[in-house]
Amino acid sequence: MTVALMWEARAVPGQGARLLDWARSLPLDPEPPRREAYTAPGDRVLVITWWDADFGAELPELPDPDPALVARPVHRWRFTQV
């Protein structure tokens, strides 16, 4: 089964690039087979990691960034491939 973990945060205005750099630089242990980062208007950053695991498996996730860097709490979702 493939599980995708999605992590999305909105940076404080003007700090989207800094949040993206922070999210892309974080190591995960173990590293996922696939990891991609996206941006959107409003200084939003999305990171998706893909894992060969069961839906409820314990998997490493990106942590919360420094509260001074984000405009609201991080959102996280877990999906399975269909």
C-alpha positions in Angstrom: 0.0 0.0 0.0 1.2 3.5 -0.7 0.5 6.2 1.9 1.0 9.9 1.2 1.6 12.3 4.0 0.7 15.9 3.3 2.1 18.8 5.3 0.9 22.3 4.6 1.7 25.6 6.3 1.2 29.3 5.6 4.2 31.5 6.3 3.9 35.0 7.8 3.7 37.4 4.9 6.9 37.6 2.9 8.5 34.6 4.5 7.3 31.9 2.1 10.8 31.3 0.6 12.2 31.0 4.1 9.5 28.4 5.1 10.1 26.5 1.9 13.9 26.4 2.5 13.3 25.2 6.1 10.8 22.4 5.0 13.1 21.2 2.2 16.2 21.0 4.4 14.7 18.8 7.1 15.9 15.2 7.1 13.5 12.4 7.8 14.7 9.2 9.3 14.2 7.1 7.3 13.9 9.1 4.2 10.8 8.4 2.1 11.0 6.9 -1.3 9.5 10.1 -2.7 9.3 13.7 -1.4 8.0 16.8 -3.2 7.5 20.4 -2.2 5.1 22.9 -3.7 4.2 26.6 -3.1 1.0 28.6 -3.6 0.0 32.2 -3.4 -0.3 33.5 0.1 3.1 32.2 1.2 1.8 28.6 1.5 4.1 25.6 1.4 3.1 22.0 0.8 5.3 19.0 1.3 4.1 15.5 0.2 6.0 12.3 1.2 5.2 8.9 -0.2 5.7 5.7 1.8 5.3 1.9 1.2 3.4 1.3 4.4 0.0 0.6 5.9 -2.3 3.5 6.5 -1.8 3.5 10.3 1.9 2.9 10.2 4.1 5.1 12.3 6.0 7.3 9.9 8.3 10.3 10.3 6.5 13.6 9.6 7.8 17.1 9.2 7.6 18.9 12.6 6.0 22.3 13.2 8.2 25.2 12.3 9.1 28.0 14.6 5.8 29.7 15.5 7.3 33.1 14.4 7.6 31.7 10.9 4.0 30.6 10.4 0.7 32.5 10.2 -1.4 29.6 11.5 -1.0 26.1 12.7 0.3 23.4 10.3 -2.2 21.2 8.6 -1.5 17.5 8.1 -3.4 14.8 6.1 -2.8 11.1 5.4 -4.0 9.5 2.2 -3.8 6.1 0.5 -3.4 5.5 -3.2 -6.4 4.2 -5.1 
